[in-house]
Amino acid sequence: MQLHICMLAIAVKMHVIASMLDSSPDQTRTPSAATTRLWIALMRTQRILLAAIEQDLKAADLPPLGWYDVLWELVRAEKGRLRPFEIEAHTLLAQHNLSRLLDRMEEAGLVRREVFPQDGRGRWVLVTEAGRAMQQRIWTVYGASIERHLGEKLADADADQLAGQLARLIRG
């Protein structure tokens, strides 16, 4: 399965923020020094890895990582189509950002929109053949970038262990 560093880091960040919001206001809980170091390391790692991957995509004259995330979700979807709110939920892109992104992707011929028959106001977003090809082109660079910036630095056993620990944070 393809690794989505951005998605994992954002999911952990959102879960931690949601957990903070769930605690009652009269509780004054302070993280331990180890937890604080972990938080800082997660945020720095996310920023550094995403910047490196985005730079690799840019150097290869490819669209940004957000385009890949949308294309990947559409390629995986039944009939290669999703409603915008489904893309938003899978990618964690804000609705206003997603709308503009889909406009640019449609203009580039990577996706197209169709009216949702059950609701004339709703739309399907469908991946085109050009979009499928672009997803593969991006993955060639993206996958190599993940390996270079992450895989080469961790043994598979360490990566599995870290992924398991991060999954515990996401599950709560």
GUTI-381931 format. One record per residue: x, y, z of N, C-alpha, C, CB in turn. Coordinates in steps of 0.1 Angstrom, whole numbers, plus 5000, padded with zeros to 4 digits. Glycine has a CB too. Example, Ala and Ser with C-alpha at 12.3 -4.5 7.8 and 13.67 -1.06 7.14 Angstrom:
2
+------+------+------+------+------+------+------+------+------+------+------+------+
|   nx |   ny |   nz |  cax |  cay |  caz |   cx |   cy |   cz |  cbx |  cby |  cbz |
+------+------+------+------+------+------+------+------+------+------+------+------+
| 5132 | 4943 | 5078 | 5123 | 4955 | 5078 | 5132 | 4967 | 5078 | 5113 | 4955 | 5090 |
| 5128 | 4978 | 5071 | 5137 | 4989 | 5071 | 5129 | 5000 | 5079 | 5141 | 4994 | 5057 |
+------+------+------+------+------+------+------+------+------+------+------+------+
//
This chain:
172
+------+------+------+------+------+------+------+------+------+------+------+------+
|   nx |   ny |   nz |  cax |  cay |  caz |   cx |   cy |   cz |  cbx |  cby |  cbz |
+------+------+------+------+------+------+------+------+------+------+------+------+
| 5008 | 4988 | 5000 | 5000 | 5000 | 5000 | 5009 | 5012 | 5000 | 4990 | 5000 | 5012 |
| 5005 | 5022 | 4993 | 5013 | 5034 | 4992 | 5012 | 5043 | 5005 | 5009 | 5043 | 4980 |
| 5023 | 5048 | 5009 | 5024 | 5056 | 5021 | 5021 | 5070 | 5019 | 5038 | 5055 | 5027 |
| 5012 | 5075 | 5026 | 5008 | 5089 | 5025 | 5013 | 5097 | 5038 | 4993 | 5091 | 5023 |
| 5025 | 5101 | 5038 | 5031 | 5108 | 5049 | 5022 | 5119 | 5054 | 5045 | 5112 | 5047 |
| 5018 | 5127 | 5044 | 5010 | 5139 | 5047 | 4997 | 5135 | 5054 | 5007 | 5147 | 5035 |
| 4990 | 5125 | 5049 | 4978 | 5121 | 5055 | 4980 | 5116 | 5069 | 4971 | 5110 | 5046 |
| 4990 | 5108 | 5071 | 4992 | 5103 | 5085 | 4995 | 5114 | 5094 | 5004 | 5093 | 5084 |
| 5004 | 5123 | 5091 | 5008 | 5134 | 5100 | 4996 | 5143 | 5103 | 5020 | 5142 | 5094 |
| 4988 | 5146 | 5092 | 4977 | 5155 | 5095 | 4967 | 5148 | 5103 | 4971 | 5159 | 5081 |
| 4965 | 5135 | 5101 | 4955 | 5127 | 5109 | 4959 | 5127 | 5124 | 4953 | 5113 | 5104 |
| 4972 | 5125 | 5126 | 4977 | 5125 | 5140 | 4975 | 5139 | 5146 | 4992 | 5121 | 5141 |
| 4979 | 5149 | 5138 | 4977 | 5163 | 5143 | 4963 | 5166 | 5146 | 4983 | 5173 | 5133 |
| 4953 | 5162 | 5137 | 4939 | 5165 | 5140 | 4934 | 5157 | 5152 | 4931 | 5161 | 5127 |
| 4939 | 5144 | 5153 | 4934 | 5136 | 5165 | 4939 | 5142 | 5178 | 4939 | 5122 | 5163 |
| 4951 | 5147 | 5178 | 4957 | 5153 | 5190 | 4949 | 5166 | 5193 | 4972 | 5156 | 5189 |
| 4946 | 5174 | 5183 | 4939 | 5186 | 5186 | 4925 | 5183 | 5190 | 4938 | 5194 | 5173 |
| 4918 | 5173 | 5184 | 4905 | 5169 | 5188 | 4905 | 5164 | 5203 | 4899 | 5158 | 5179 |
| 4915 | 5156 | 5206 | 4916 | 5151 | 5220 | 4918 | 5163 | 5230 | 4928 | 5142 | 5221 |
| 4925 | 5173 | 5226 | 4927 | 5185 | 5235 | 4913 | 5192 | 5236 | 4937 | 5194 | 5229 |
| 4906 | 5193 | 5226 | 4893 | 5199 | 5226 | 4883 | 5192 | 5235 | 4887 | 5202 | 5212 |
| 4884 | 5178 | 5235 | 4875 | 5170 | 5243 | 4877 | 5171 | 5258 | 4877 | 5155 | 5239 |
| 4889 | 5175 | 5262 | 4891 | 5176 | 5277 | 4883 | 5188 | 5282 | 4906 | 5177 | 5280 |
| 4878 | 5186 | 5294 | 4870 | 5197 | 5300 | 4879 | 5208 | 5304 | 4863 | 5191 | 5313 |
| 4873 | 5221 | 5303 | 4882 | 5233 | 5305 | 4887 | 5234 | 5319 | 4873 | 5245 | 5301 |
| 4881 | 5228 | 5329 | 4886 | 5229 | 5342 | 4898 | 5221 | 5345 | 4875 | 5226 | 5352 |
| 4902 | 5212 | 5336 | 4913 | 5203 | 5338 | 4926 | 5211 | 5332 | 4911 | 5190 | 5331 |
| 4936 | 5212 | 5340 | 4948 | 5218 | 5335 | 4958 | 5206 | 5334 | 4953 | 5229 | 5344 |
| 4959 | 5201 | 5322 | 4968 | 5190 | 5319 | 4979 | 5195 | 5311 | 4960 | 5178 | 5312 |
| 4991 | 5191 | 5315 | 5003 | 5195 | 5308 | 5010 | 5183 | 5303 | 5012 | 5203 | 5317 |
| 5015 | 5183 | 5290 | 5022 | 5171 | 5285 | 5035 | 5169 | 5292 | 5023 | 5172 | 5270 |
| 5040 | 5157 | 5292 | 5053 | 5154 | 5298 | 5063 | 5160 | 5288 | 5055 | 5139 | 5300 |
| 5076 | 5160 | 5293 | 5087 | 5165 | 5284 | 5088 | 5156 | 5272 | 5100 | 5166 | 5292 |
| 5086 | 5142 | 5274 | 5088 | 5133 | 5263 | 5077 | 5135 | 5253 | 5087 | 5118 | 5269 |
| 5064 | 5137 | 5258 | 5053 | 5139 | 5249 | 5055 | 5152 | 5241 | 5040 | 5140 | 5256 |
| 5060 | 5163 | 5247 | 5063 | 5175 | 5240 | 5074 | 5173 | 5230 | 5067 | 5186 | 5250 |
| 5085 | 5166 | 5233 | 5095 | 5163 | 5223 | 5089 | 5155 | 5211 | 5107 | 5155 | 5230 |
| 5081 | 5146 | 5214 | 5074 | 5138 | 5203 | 5066 | 5147 | 5194 | 5065 | 5127 | 5209 |
| 5058 | 5156 | 5200 | 5050 | 5165 | 5192 | 5059 | 5174 | 5183 | 5042 | 5174 | 5202 |
| 5069 | 5179 | 5189 | 5078 | 5188 | 5181 | 5085 | 5180 | 5170 | 5089 | 5194 | 5190 |
| 5089 | 5167 | 5173 | 5095 | 5159 | 5163 | 5085 | 5155 | 5152 | 5101 | 5146 | 5169 |
| 5073 | 5152 | 5155 | 5063 | 5149 | 5145 | 5060 | 5161 | 5136 | 5050 | 5145 | 5152 |
| 5059 | 5173 | 5141 | 5056 | 5184 | 5133 | 5068 | 5188 | 5125 | 5052 | 5196 | 5142 |
| 5080 | 5188 | 5130 | 5092 | 5191 | 5122 | 5094 | 5180 | 5111 | 5104 | 5191 | 5131 |
| 5092 | 5168 | 5115 | 5094 | 5157 | 5105 | 5084 | 5159 | 5093 | 5092 | 5143 | 5111 |
| 5072 | 5162 | 5097 | 5061 | 5164 | 5086 | 5066 | 5175 | 5077 | 5048 | 5167 | 5093 |
| 5069 | 5186 | 5083 | 5073 | 5198 | 5075 | 5085 | 5195 | 5066 | 5076 | 5210 | 5084 |
| 5095 | 5189 | 5072 | 5107 | 5186 | 5064 | 5105 | 5176 | 5053 | 5118 | 5181 | 5073 |
| 5098 | 5165 | 5056 | 5095 | 5155 | 5046 | 5086 | 5160 | 5035 | 5089 | 5143 | 5052 |
| 5076 | 5167 | 5038 | 5067 | 5173 | 5028 | 5074 | 5183 | 5019 | 5055 | 5180 | 5035 |
| 5082 | 5191 | 5025 | 5090 | 5201 | 5017 | 5099 | 5194 | 5008 | 5098 | 5211 | 5026 |
| 5106 | 5183 | 5012 | 5115 | 5176 | 5004 | 5108 | 5169 | 4992 | 5123 | 5165 | 5012 |
| 5096 | 5163 | 4995 | 5089 | 5156 | 4985 | 5083 | 5166 | 4975 | 5077 | 5148 | 4991 |
| 5078 | 5177 | 4980 | 5073 | 5188 | 4971 | 5084 | 5193 | 4962 | 5066 | 5200 | 4979 |
| 5096 | 5195 | 4967 | 5107 | 5199 | 4959 | 5111 | 5189 | 4948 | 5120 | 5202 | 4968 |
| 5110 | 5176 | 4952 | 5113 | 5166 | 4942 | 5103 | 5166 | 4931 | 5114 | 5152 | 4948 |
| 5090 | 5168 | 4934 | 5079 | 5169 | 4924 | 5082 | 5181 | 4915 | 5066 | 5169 | 4931 |
| 5085 | 5192 | 4921 | 5087 | 5204 | 4914 | 5099 | 5203 | 4904 | 5089 | 5216 | 4923 |
| 5110 | 5197 | 4909 | 5121 | 5195 | 4901 | 5118 | 5186 | 4889 | 5133 | 5188 | 4909 |
| 5109 | 5177 | 4890 | 5105 | 5168 | 4879 | 5094 | 5174 | 4871 | 5100 | 5155 | 4885 |
| 5091 | 5187 | 4873 | 5080 | 5194 | 4866 | 5067 | 5188 | 4867 | 5084 | 5196 | 4851 |
| 5063 | 5183 | 4879 | 5051 | 5177 | 4882 | 5042 | 5185 | 4891 | 5053 | 5163 | 4888 |
| 5029 | 5183 | 4891 | 5021 | 5191 | 4900 | 5024 | 5188 | 4915 | 5006 | 5188 | 4897 |
| 5019 | 5196 | 4924 | 5021 | 5194 | 4938 | 5014 | 5182 | 4944 | 5015 | 5206 | 4946 |
| 5018 | 5178 | 4956 | 5013 | 5166 | 4962 | 4998 | 5165 | 4963 | 5020 | 5164 | 4975 |
| 4991 | 5176 | 4966 | 4977 | 5177 | 4967 | 4970 | 5171 | 4955 | 4972 | 5191 | 4970 |
| 4976 | 5173 | 4943 | 4970 | 5168 | 4931 | 4971 | 5153 | 4931 | 4978 | 5174 | 4918 |
| 4982 | 5148 | 4935 | 4984 | 5133 | 4936 | 4973 | 5127 | 4946 | 4998 | 5129 | 4941 |
| 4971 | 5133 | 4957 | 4962 | 5128 | 4967 | 4948 | 5127 | 4961 | 4962 | 5137 | 4979 |
| 4944 | 5137 | 4954 | 4930 | 5137 | 4947 | 4930 | 5126 | 4937 | 4927 | 5151 | 4941 |
| 4940 | 5126 | 4928 | 4940 | 5116 | 4918 | 4941 | 5102 | 4923 | 4952 | 5118 | 4908 |
| 4948 | 5099 | 4934 | 4949 | 5086 | 4940 | 4936 | 5082 | 4945 | 4960 | 5086 | 4952 |
| 4929 | 5091 | 4952 | 4915 | 5087 | 4957 | 4906 | 5084 | 4946 | 4910 | 5099 | 4966 |
| 4906 | 5092 | 4935 | 4897 | 5089 | 4924 | 4901 | 5076 | 4917 | 4898 | 5101 | 4914 |
| 4914 | 5073 | 4915 | 4918 | 5061 | 4909 | 4913 | 5049 | 4917 | 4933 | 5060 | 4907 |
| 4914 | 5050 | 4930 | 4910 | 5039 | 4939 | 4894 | 5037 | 4940 | 4915 | 5041 | 4953 |
| 4887 | 5048 | 4937 | 4873 | 5048 | 4939 | 4865 | 5039 | 4928 | 4867 | 5062 | 4938 |
| 4854 | 5034 | 4932 | 4846 | 5027 | 4923 | 4842 | 5036 | 4911 | 4833 | 5021 | 4930 |
| 4844 | 5031 | 4899 | 4841 | 5038 | 4887 | 4849 | 5051 | 4885 | 4826 | 5041 | 4886 |
| 4860 | 5052 | 4893 | 4869 | 5064 | 4892 | 4862 | 5077 | 4895 | 4875 | 5064 | 4879 |
| 4852 | 5077 | 4904 | 4845 | 5089 | 4907 | 4841 | 5090 | 4921 | 4832 | 5090 | 4898 |
| 4841 | 5103 | 4926 | 4837 | 5106 | 4940 | 4829 | 5119 | 4940 | 4849 | 5106 | 4949 |
| 4822 | 5121 | 4950 | 4816 | 5134 | 4952 | 4826 | 5143 | 4959 | 4802 | 5133 | 4961 |
| 4826 | 5156 | 4957 | 4836 | 5165 | 4963 | 4837 | 5163 | 4978 | 4833 | 5179 | 4960 |
| 4826 | 5161 | 4985 | 4827 | 5160 | 5000 | 4834 | 5147 | 5003 | 4813 | 5160 | 5006 |
| 4833 | 5137 | 4995 | 4841 | 5124 | 4997 | 4856 | 5126 | 4995 | 4836 | 5113 | 4988 |
| 4859 | 5134 | 4985 | 4873 | 5137 | 4983 | 4878 | 5145 | 4995 | 4875 | 5145 | 4970 |
| 4871 | 5155 | 4999 | 4874 | 5163 | 5010 | 4877 | 5154 | 5023 | 4863 | 5173 | 5013 |
| 4868 | 5145 | 5025 | 4870 | 5136 | 5037 | 4882 | 5127 | 5036 | 4857 | 5127 | 5039 |
| 4885 | 5122 | 5024 | 4897 | 5113 | 5022 | 4910 | 5120 | 5022 | 4895 | 5105 | 5009 |
| 4910 | 5133 | 5017 | 4923 | 5140 | 5016 | 4925 | 5150 | 5027 | 4923 | 5147 | 5003 |
| 4915 | 5154 | 5034 | 4916 | 5164 | 5045 | 4919 | 5178 | 5039 | 4927 | 5160 | 5054 |
| 4916 | 5180 | 5026 | 4916 | 5193 | 5020 | 4904 | 5201 | 5024 | 4918 | 5192 | 5005 |
| 4905 | 5213 | 5027 | 4894 | 5222 | 5030 | 4885 | 5224 | 5018 | 4898 | 5235 | 5036 |
| 4872 | 5225 | 5019 | 4863 | 5226 | 5008 | 4867 | 5237 | 4998 | 4849 | 5228 | 5013 |
| 4870 | 5249 | 5004 | 4873 | 5260 | 4995 | 4886 | 5257 | 4987 | 4874 | 5273 | 5002 |
| 4896 | 5251 | 4993 | 4908 | 5247 | 4987 | 4906 | 5236 | 4976 | 4919 | 5243 | 4997 |
| 4898 | 5227 | 4980 | 4895 | 5216 | 4971 | 4888 | 5221 | 4958 | 4886 | 5205 | 4978 |
| 4878 | 5230 | 4960 | 4871 | 5235 | 4948 | 4880 | 5242 | 4938 | 4860 | 5245 | 4953 |
| 4889 | 5250 | 4943 | 4899 | 5256 | 4934 | 4909 | 5246 | 4928 | 4907 | 5267 | 4942 |
| 4913 | 5236 | 4936 | 4922 | 5226 | 4931 | 4915 | 5218 | 4920 | 4926 | 5217 | 4942 |
| 4902 | 5215 | 4922 | 4895 | 5207 | 4912 | 4893 | 5216 | 4899 | 4881 | 5203 | 4917 |
| 4891 | 5229 | 4901 | 4891 | 5237 | 4889 | 4903 | 5236 | 4881 | 4888 | 5252 | 4893 |
| 4915 | 5237 | 4887 | 4928 | 5237 | 4881 | 4930 | 5223 | 4874 | 4939 | 5240 | 4890 |
| 4926 | 5212 | 4881 | 4928 | 5199 | 4876 | 4919 | 5196 | 4864 | 4925 | 5188 | 4887 |
| 4907 | 5202 | 4865 | 4898 | 5200 | 4853 | 4903 | 5208 | 4841 | 4883 | 5205 | 4857 |
| 4909 | 5220 | 4844 | 4914 | 5228 | 4833 | 4926 | 5220 | 4826 | 4919 | 5241 | 4838 |
| 4934 | 5213 | 4835 | 4945 | 5205 | 4830 | 4941 | 5192 | 4823 | 4955 | 5202 | 4841 |
| 4927 | 5189 | 4824 | 4922 | 5177 | 4817 | 4924 | 5164 | 4826 | 4929 | 5175 | 4804 |
| 4927 | 5165 | 4838 | 4929 | 5154 | 4847 | 4917 | 5148 | 4853 | 4939 | 5157 | 4858 |
| 4907 | 5157 | 4855 | 4894 | 5153 | 4861 | 4883 | 5160 | 4853 | 4893 | 5156 | 4876 |
| 4871 | 5155 | 4854 | 4859 | 5162 | 4848 | 4848 | 5160 | 4858 | 4855 | 5156 | 4834 |
| 4839 | 5170 | 4857 | 4827 | 5170 | 4866 | 4815 | 5166 | 4859 | 4826 | 5183 | 4874 |
| 4806 | 5158 | 4865 | 4793 | 5155 | 4859 | 4782 | 5158 | 4870 | 4793 | 5140 | 4855 |
| 4771 | 5161 | 4865 | 4759 | 5163 | 4873 | 4756 | 5150 | 4880 | 4747 | 5169 | 4866 |
| 4753 | 5151 | 4893 | 4748 | 5139 | 4901 | 4733 | 5138 | 4898 | 4751 | 5141 | 4916 |
| 4729 | 5127 | 4892 | 4715 | 5126 | 4887 | 4704 | 5127 | 4899 | 4713 | 5112 | 4881 |
| 4708 | 5122 | 4910 | 4698 | 5123 | 4921 | 4696 | 5137 | 4927 | 4702 | 5113 | 4932 |
| 4706 | 5146 | 4924 | 4706 | 5159 | 4930 | 4712 | 5168 | 4920 | 4713 | 5160 | 4944 |
| 4704 | 5176 | 4913 | 4709 | 5185 | 4902 | 4720 | 5194 | 4906 | 4698 | 5192 | 4896 |
| 4721 | 5197 | 4919 | 4731 | 5206 | 4924 | 4744 | 5199 | 4927 | 4726 | 5213 | 4937 |
| 4743 | 5186 | 4929 | 4755 | 5178 | 4932 | 4763 | 5175 | 4920 | 4752 | 5166 | 4940 |
| 4776 | 5171 | 4922 | 4784 | 5168 | 4911 | 4793 | 5156 | 4914 | 4794 | 5180 | 4907 |
| 4796 | 5148 | 4904 | 4806 | 5137 | 4905 | 4819 | 5144 | 4900 | 4802 | 5124 | 4897 |
| 4830 | 5139 | 4906 | 4843 | 5143 | 4900 | 4849 | 5129 | 4895 | 4853 | 5149 | 4911 |
| 4852 | 5129 | 4883 | 4857 | 5117 | 4876 | 4871 | 5119 | 4872 | 4848 | 5113 | 4864 |
| 4879 | 5108 | 4873 | 4893 | 5109 | 4869 | 4893 | 5105 | 4854 | 4902 | 5099 | 4877 |
| 4901 | 5113 | 4846 | 4902 | 5110 | 4832 | 4914 | 5101 | 4829 | 4904 | 5123 | 4824 |
| 4915 | 5096 | 4817 | 4927 | 5088 | 4814 | 4940 | 5096 | 4816 | 4926 | 5082 | 4799 |
| 4939 | 5109 | 4812 | 4951 | 5117 | 4814 | 4954 | 5118 | 4830 | 4949 | 5131 | 4808 |
| 4943 | 5118 | 4838 | 4945 | 5119 | 4852 | 4951 | 5106 | 4857 | 4932 | 5121 | 4859 |
| 4947 | 5095 | 4852 | 4953 | 5082 | 4856 | 4968 | 5081 | 4853 | 4945 | 5070 | 4850 |
| 4971 | 5086 | 4841 | 4985 | 5086 | 4836 | 4993 | 5096 | 4845 | 4986 | 5090 | 4821 |
| 4987 | 5107 | 4848 | 4995 | 5117 | 4857 | 4997 | 5111 | 4871 | 4987 | 5130 | 4858 |
| 4987 | 5104 | 4876 | 4988 | 5098 | 4889 | 5000 | 5089 | 4889 | 4976 | 5090 | 4894 |
| 5002 | 5081 | 4879 | 5013 | 5071 | 4878 | 5026 | 5079 | 4876 | 5011 | 5062 | 4866 |
| 5026 | 5089 | 4868 | 5039 | 5097 | 4866 | 5043 | 5104 | 4880 | 5036 | 5109 | 4856 |
| 5033 | 5109 | 4887 | 5037 | 5115 | 4900 | 5042 | 5104 | 4909 | 5024 | 5122 | 4906 |
| 5035 | 5093 | 4909 | 5039 | 5082 | 4919 | 5054 | 5078 | 4916 | 5030 | 5070 | 4918 |
| 5058 | 5078 | 4904 | 5072 | 5074 | 4901 | 5082 | 5083 | 4909 | 5074 | 5075 | 4886 |
| 5079 | 5095 | 4909 | 5088 | 5105 | 4916 | 5085 | 5105 | 4931 | 5086 | 5119 | 4910 |
| 5072 | 5105 | 4934 | 5068 | 5105 | 4948 | 5073 | 5093 | 4956 | 5052 | 5106 | 4949 |
| 5071 | 5081 | 4950 | 5075 | 5068 | 4956 | 5091 | 5068 | 4959 | 5072 | 5056 | 4948 |
| 5098 | 5073 | 4948 | 5113 | 5074 | 4950 | 5116 | 5084 | 4960 | 5119 | 5077 | 4936 |
| 5109 | 5095 | 4961 | 5112 | 5105 | 4971 | 5109 | 5100 | 4985 | 5103 | 5117 | 4968 |
| 5098 | 5092 | 4987 | 5095 | 5086 | 5000 | 5107 | 5077 | 5004 | 5082 | 5078 | 5000 |
| 5111 | 5069 | 4995 | 5122 | 5060 | 4998 | 5135 | 5068 | 5001 | 5125 | 5051 | 4986 |
| 5138 | 5078 | 4994 | 5150 | 5086 | 4996 | 5150 | 5093 | 5009 | 5153 | 5095 | 4985 |
| 5139 | 5099 | 5012 | 5138 | 5108 | 5024 | 5134 | 5101 | 5037 | 5129 | 5119 | 5022 |
| 5128 | 5089 | 5035 | 5123 | 5081 | 5047 | 5128 | 5067 | 5047 | 5108 | 5082 | 5047 |
| 5126 | 5060 | 5037 | 5129 | 5045 | 5036 | 5144 | 5042 | 5038 | 5124 | 5040 | 5024 |
| 5152 | 5051 | 5032 | 5167 | 5049 | 5033 | 5172 | 5051 | 5047 | 5174 | 5057 | 5023 |
| 5164 | 5058 | 5055 | 5168 | 5062 | 5069 | 5163 | 5053 | 5080 | 5164 | 5076 | 5072 |
| 5154 | 5044 | 5076 | 5148 | 5035 | 5086 | 5148 | 5021 | 5081 | 5134 | 5039 | 5090 |
| 5151 | 5011 | 5089 | 5150 | 4997 | 5085 | 5135 | 4994 | 5085 | 5157 | 4988 | 5096 |
| 5131 | 4984 | 5077 | 5117 | 4981 | 5076 | 5111 | 4978 | 5090 | 5115 | 4969 | 5067 |
| 5118 | 4971 | 5098 | 5113 | 4968 | 5111 | 5110 | 4980 | 5119 | 5122 | 4958 | 5119 |
| 5119 | 4990 | 5119 | 5117 | 5003 | 5126 | 5105 | 5010 | 5120 | 5130 | 5011 | 5125 |
| 5104 | 5010 | 5107 | 5093 | 5017 | 5100 | 5080 | 5011 | 5104 | 5094 | 5017 | 5085 |
| 5079 | 4997 | 5105 | 5067 | 4990 | 5109 | 5064 | 4994 | 5124 | 5069 | 4975 | 5108 |
| 5074 | 4994 | 5132 | 5071 | 4998 | 5146 | 5066 | 5012 | 5148 | 5084 | 4996 | 5154 |
| 5073 | 5021 | 5141 | 5068 | 5035 | 5141 | 5054 | 5037 | 5136 | 5078 | 5044 | 5134 |
| 5051 | 5030 | 5125 | 5038 | 5031 | 5119 | 5028 | 5026 | 5128 | 5037 | 5023 | 5105 |
| 5031 | 5015 | 5135 | 5022 | 5009 | 5145 | 5019 | 5019 | 5157 | 5027 | 4996 | 5151 |
| 5030 | 5026 | 5161 | 5028 | 5035 | 5172 | 5020 | 5047 | 5168 | 5042 | 5040 | 5177 |
| 5022 | 5052 | 5156 | 5014 | 5063 | 5151 | 5000 | 5059 | 5149 | 5020 | 5068 | 5137 |
| 4997 | 5047 | 5144 | 4984 | 5042 | 5143 | 4976 | 5042 | 5156 | 4984 | 5028 | 5137 |
| 4983 | 5039 | 5167 | 4977 | 5039 | 5180 | 4973 | 5054 | 5184 | 4987 | 5035 | 5191 |
| 4980 | 5064 | 5180 | 4976 | 5077 | 5182 | 4964 | 5081 | 5174 | 4988 | 5087 | 5178 |
| 4963 | 5076 | 5162 | 4952 | 5079 | 5153 | 4939 | 5073 | 5159 | 4954 | 5075 | 5139 |
| 4940 | 5060 | 5163 | 4929 | 5053 | 5168 | 4924 | 5059 | 5182 | 4932 | 5038 | 5170 |
| 4933 | 5065 | 5189 | 4929 | 5071 | 5202 | 4930 | 5061 | 5212 | 4914 | 5076 | 5201 |
+------+------+------+------+------+------+------+------+------+------+------+------+
//
